[in-house]
């Protein structure tokens, strides 16, 4: 699904290059039973081509608590950081892109296992990546 939402040719992915900017992208993974909880994945960025999808489970108080980030799990800080990168016209290095996709793959794996939500941790890791690559 993430690949579909990142598809510019189809017109699904709205980037600032098309004159309209989305404010974020979301994927919902609805549980089919078996004790799994529905999961939702958010980019916390206006461009799904650069940001990774991070897992959020509604009703999980650990998702945004106890990590030193804002009550939104740090998503507003991350959104602002990605937006400033976009407005400055900076590109994301390929090594950083691969690292972001690893975070996304871990989030999907956690959803498949029914593990705990990792949203705020993923946001913190993404912010660290942005800083380490000096984007």
ABEGO torsion letter per residue (X at the ends): XAAAAABAAAGABBBAAAGBBBAEBBBBBBBAEGGBBBBBBBAGBABAAABBBBBBBBGBAAAABGAGBBAAGGAAAAAAAAAAAAAAGBBBBAAAAAAAAAAAAAAAAAAAAGBBBAAAAAAAAAAAAAAAAGX
